[in-house]
Amino acid sequence: MGAVGRQRANVRRTAFFAAMAAAGMLGLGFASVPLYRIFCQVTGYGGTTQRASAAALAPATGESGPTRTLSIRFDSNVGGGIPWAFYPETRTRTIDVGGKSMAIFIAKNLSDKPVTGRAVFNVTPEQVGSYFTKIECFCFTEQTLQPGQEVRMPVLFYVDDKFNDDPDTKDVHEITLSYTFYPVEKPGDQG
């Protein structure tokens, strides 16, 4: 093989590796969102809360010492032009760490058409996300409200006992659970 043949082989090899690197980066780009979501759910990073079934909830055992109380503040917002009134029935509640609690949010469709929305949520301060667990929440599914319809939507939650043992949460006395409803466009909504 002459110098020209080796040069062509090097160009083909370089082109092949460049194409593989580009394909790998494209694949990582598509995988990054689900991988980031999984990372946040596992670690509670960015205030992402945990999710549990009612059957998985064990009663608080008090193994980690005396029960601590926290003030939970509920925040509600609407975004993306969704024509809803949305607010918590009660703005704050005092809870025992490890005990189940429930909050009610109220949503009303102010338009003359059915509107479907989806709630996104966050909890602050961020370090409590891995301890704040929702058992049941309207945010797990889309909500469709008919014209003028008003609904009461529950959130069943608890703060894990392990919260008491984390040095990063020792100065936390208030947690804010925040929801924002956004419209969900269904096929044919553009009409």
C-alpha positions as CSV (number, residue, x, y, z in Angstrom):
1,M,0.0,0.0,0.0
2,G,1.4,3.3,-1.1
3,A,1.4,6.7,0.7
4,V,-1.8,7.7,-1.0
5,G,-3.5,4.4,0.0
6,R,-2.5,4.9,3.7
7,Q,-3.7,8.5,3.5
8,R,-7.1,7.4,2.2
9,A,-7.3,4.7,4.9
10,N,-6.5,7.3,7.6
11,V,-9.1,9.7,6.2
12,R,-11.7,6.9,6.2
13,R,-10.8,5.8,9.8
14,T,-10.9,9.4,11.0
15,A,-14.3,9.9,9.3
16,F,-15.6,6.7,10.9
17,F,-14.5,7.7,14.4
18,A,-15.9,11.2,13.9
19,A,-19.2,9.8,12.8
20,M,-19.3,7.4,15.8
21,A,-18.5,10.2,18.2
22,A,-21.3,12.3,16.7
23,A,-23.7,9.4,17.0
24,G,-22.7,8.8,20.6
25,M,-23.2,12.5,21.4
26,L,-26.6,12.5,19.8
27,G,-27.6,9.4,21.8
28,L,-26.4,11.0,25.0
29,G,-28.4,14.1,24.1
30,F,-31.6,12.1,23.9
31,A,-30.8,10.0,27.0
32,S,-29.8,13.0,29.2
33,V,-33.3,14.1,30.0
34,P,-34.5,10.7,31.3
35,L,-31.2,10.0,33.0
36,Y,-31.3,13.4,34.7
37,R,-34.9,12.8,35.8
38,I,-34.0,9.4,37.3
39,F,-31.0,11.0,39.1
40,C,-33.2,13.7,40.6
41,Q,-35.8,11.2,41.7
42,V,-33.2,9.0,43.4
43,T,-31.2,11.7,45.1
44,G,-33.9,14.4,45.6
45,Y,-31.6,16.8,43.7
46,G,-33.2,20.1,42.8
47,G,-36.1,19.6,45.3
48,T,-37.4,16.6,43.4
49,T,-39.7,14.7,45.8
50,Q,-39.9,11.0,46.3
51,R,-43.0,8.9,45.4
52,A,-44.4,5.9,47.3
53,S,-47.5,3.8,47.3
54,A,-49.8,3.8,50.3
55,A,-48.9,0.1,51.0
56,A,-45.2,1.0,51.2
57,L,-45.8,3.6,53.9
58,A,-44.8,2.1,57.3
59,P,-46.0,3.9,60.4
60,A,-43.4,6.2,62.0
61,T,-41.4,4.2,64.5
62,G,-39.7,6.9,66.3
63,E,-36.4,5.0,66.0
64,S,-34.4,8.2,65.2
65,G,-35.4,10.1,68.4
66,P,-38.1,12.5,69.4
67,T,-40.6,13.5,66.7
68,R,-39.9,16.8,65.1
69,T,-42.5,19.2,63.7
70,L,-42.3,21.1,60.5
71,S,-44.3,23.9,59.0
72,I,-45.3,23.0,55.4
73,R,-46.2,26.0,53.2
74,F,-48.3,25.3,50.1
75,D,-47.7,27.4,46.9
76,S,-49.8,27.4,43.8
77,N,-49.4,29.0,40.4
78,V,-50.7,28.8,36.8
79,G,-48.6,29.1,33.8
80,G,-48.8,29.0,30.0
81,G,-52.1,30.9,29.9
82,I,-54.1,28.1,31.5
83,P,-57.5,29.7,32.4
84,W,-57.8,28.3,35.9
85,A,-58.0,29.6,39.4
86,F,-55.7,27.3,41.4
87,Y,-55.0,27.6,45.2
88,P,-54.4,25.5,48.3
89,E,-57.3,25.2,50.7
90,T,-54.9,25.9,53.6
91,R,-51.7,27.9,53.0
92,T,-49.7,26.3,55.9
93,R,-49.9,23.2,58.0
94,T,-47.7,21.9,60.9
95,I,-46.8,18.2,60.6
96,D,-44.9,15.6,62.5
97,V,-41.9,14.2,60.7
98,G,-42.7,10.6,59.8
99,G,-46.4,11.0,60.0
100,K,-48.8,11.1,57.0
101,S,-50.5,14.3,56.2
102,M,-52.9,15.6,53.5
103,A,-53.3,18.9,51.7
104,I,-56.2,19.9,49.4
105,F,-55.7,22.1,46.4
106,I,-58.7,23.6,44.5
107,A,-58.8,24.2,40.8
108,K,-61.5,25.9,38.8
109,N,-61.8,26.2,35.0
110,L,-62.7,29.8,34.3
111,S,-63.2,29.2,30.6
112,D,-66.1,28.1,28.5
113,K,-64.2,25.0,27.1
114,P,-62.8,21.9,28.6
115,V,-59.1,22.4,29.6
116,T,-56.5,19.8,30.4
117,G,-53.6,20.7,32.7
118,R,-50.6,19.1,34.2
119,A,-49.0,20.2,37.5
120,V,-45.2,20.4,37.9
121,F,-44.0,20.5,41.4
122,N,-41.0,21.3,43.5
123,V,-40.1,21.4,47.2
124,T,-37.7,23.8,48.9
125,P,-35.2,23.9,50.5
126,E,-33.7,21.5,48.0
127,Q,-32.0,19.3,50.6
128,V,-35.4,18.0,51.8
129,G,-36.4,16.6,48.4
130,S,-35.1,13.2,49.2
131,Y,-37.1,13.0,52.4
132,F,-40.4,14.5,51.1
133,T,-42.5,11.6,49.8
134,K,-45.9,11.8,48.0
135,I,-48.2,8.8,48.2
136,E,-51.0,10.3,46.2
137,C,-51.0,13.5,44.2
138,F,-53.0,15.2,41.4
139,C,-49.6,15.9,39.8
140,F,-49.2,12.2,38.9
141,T,-51.7,12.5,36.1
142,E,-53.2,15.1,33.7
143,Q,-56.4,16.9,35.0
144,T,-59.2,17.8,32.7
145,L,-61.8,20.3,33.9
146,Q,-65.0,21.0,32.1
147,P,-66.2,24.6,31.6
148,G,-66.8,26.2,35.1
149,Q,-65.9,23.0,36.9
150,E,-64.3,23.3,40.3
151,V,-62.5,20.3,41.9
152,R,-60.7,19.5,45.2
153,M,-57.5,17.7,44.6
154,P,-55.7,15.9,47.5
155,V,-52.0,15.4,48.1
156,L,-51.1,12.7,50.6
157,F,-47.5,13.0,51.8
158,Y,-45.0,12.5,54.6
159,V,-41.5,13.6,55.5
160,D,-39.3,10.5,56.2
161,D,-37.9,10.0,59.7
162,K,-34.4,10.0,58.2
163,F,-34.9,13.8,57.8
164,N,-34.1,14.0,61.6
165,D,-30.7,12.4,61.2
166,D,-29.4,14.5,58.3
167,P,-27.1,17.3,59.5
168,D,-28.0,19.3,56.4
169,T,-31.6,19.5,57.5
170,K,-31.1,20.3,61.2
171,D,-31.9,24.0,60.7
172,V,-34.9,23.4,58.4
173,H,-38.1,24.3,60.1
174,E,-40.3,25.1,57.0
175,I,-40.8,23.3,53.7
176,T,-42.5,24.8,50.7
177,L,-44.4,22.5,48.4
178,S,-45.0,24.4,45.2
179,Y,-47.2,23.5,42.1
180,T,-47.6,25.2,38.8
181,F,-50.3,24.0,36.4
182,Y,-49.6,24.2,32.7
183,P,-52.0,23.5,29.8
184,V,-51.7,20.2,28.0
185,E,-52.5,20.5,24.3
186,K,-54.4,17.6,22.9
187,P,-54.4,16.6,19.2
188,G,-57.0,18.9,17.5
189,D,-56.6,21.7,20.1
190,Q,-54.9,23.9,17.5
191,G,-58.2,24.0,15.4
